[in-house]
């Protein structure tokens, strides 16, 4: 077999290894083997039969000669010659053809010898033999001693000359040749006393003889030779023709077989292969599939025809399958695109630009969500309710995927909308729960933790609706679980109440909340990440900012889970309280301008001028400036009037310009009697002039024209802050 | 604050220039005390007044109460800032503003 596969071969190589070529080779080799056997066997039979005829004829001649010969004369002459032979020493007989040796027999060649030779010559011619002669076998010395006659070479042989004689040949002359294997197998064996010498010094000859008599140890025989050279050359011609004919027949048979094979096997297979190749070519070129096997018509009536039907069926099946596959693929692509869009919408819904509040120095916040499927059921959210209150929420909707994502969207929007009208997380969760329960036929539910952080004083107000416990790190401590009061999950019972709790956070404190996807993240061994590992990871990163803390926590989870698939959405939210922008103790911050004055009405103009200077320097619109001036007038007049009555004291006025939105924050501090202007009774503005009283209008005006007003009494000081947008 | 008074028999027009606040209100209060007796038609021209605090509102209210008994009072040339204050405090319903 070739080392290359058929696809890598050139056409020439392919032709050499083709089915037709191989068949041709096989037929030739087979023919060669059969022919060799046939030639050998046939020729052997032929030769045996010819040889047998030859032996028989020669034997007959020798019998005829024996019958016609003057036996007495021949015997006498033989004895005469042999006595000469006997009388010679071994040394003298050593060279059977030397003149010296042959001269010893000169006396023998008399008239009777000539007569015997003439008689033998005559018999030879009558019988058409190659030679007729009398010879004696010397068994001891292994010689055939020539006595009289025409000689084996049809030429004169001197009496007494000898040829070497093998014992085997002598036995064949006397009793017939040894059995031939093929003759024995066919039962045509026949022993005829004779010797065949195919290539002796006298050519191809057959010799047969009849014993005339014995003398001393010598057997005297009358012998006849027949020439076999014609027979040998005839059989050689026979052999050559025989081989040529067999070879021609083999080649012709091989060629016919190949032709037949090409027509019935190779051509149909090639047609099928071409059809299959066109099919792949169409597919690779991105063309529409055409039916190629349908065009192939094969009528060989055998397995190949059957194969073509099977391929046609297969092609039909593939057409149907390809059609179905296109539909399914298109549908999958559509769903994939929509899911991708849904994921993007969901991601855009969550605040995901960090830092989220670059202008706020009171806190740092970071959060992220890693959905298990394209869209997730977890969410987080955070936003400023007003300048001083940050709301944060984290929630986990039961289930995953699109249903959870839809439910999450609804919940997120409800939370944000409701939070804008109340600062109480408990009330927000109650209201959200009520609305969710009103239309919750699928019986989905949400766990949620919600908190509002007062950025001014660090008080965190939170409520928990069946959500994971928050983890809090105090400024100099470690992250610890806060086992807060768990309410029922949202969506379970319409009238669930949620208890609020408060935690006083100090600057540097960190609050971390998460969904169960974090602590229930499993590794390949089915082990859960767990709260302990979570807290350990948090403590390792405790000195970082929230973004780094979350990234490290995520990395800890990833390192633990490794290749195991994520089963649940993973969401984390981290808030670090950095302290109020206004230094609560001195009532001032870095860019705050301050003046102190004796609290009396005469100083209002100076205070107003001081405030106006700052406002004008900051491009405050005139209308807002007028409104602020009115507020300064009202508040300072109030302090002058009541704070130290009947004595007098000092009041400090601070002004600070903040951004986003651009606003002026004024702080009034006095050490007079505690008085919260927010509790003052508001005037009824619907009364007629006669019914109205003159008091209470000042603070009312301030409340109405300013954007925010807050009062605090601390360490013996009344602290009033008013804020006005001056965009 | 500057107070410009224009008397014409029973008609009195008072124009205020500057700011009417806690510091300046007593000035206007004493002026009104002296001038309102016998006046039937009081006109307050606030065209040049920048703003008014609650001290000013109190004076307007007391003046309105007095003038309701003895005649009429109207306020003219009210700017945007002061108009806002009137509306917020319900004074726009009490006063006659032109």
Interface residues (C-beta under 8 A of the other chain):
Chain A: X601 X602 X604 X605 X608 X622 X623 X626 X627 X629 X630 X633 X634 X636 X637 X640 X683 X685 X686 X687 X688 X689 X690 X692 X694 X697 X698 X700 X701 X704 X705
Chain B: X19 X21 X22 X23 X50 X51 X52 X53 X54 X55 X57 X58 X61 X62 X64 X65 X68 X80 X81 X84 X85 X88 X89 X90 X93 X94
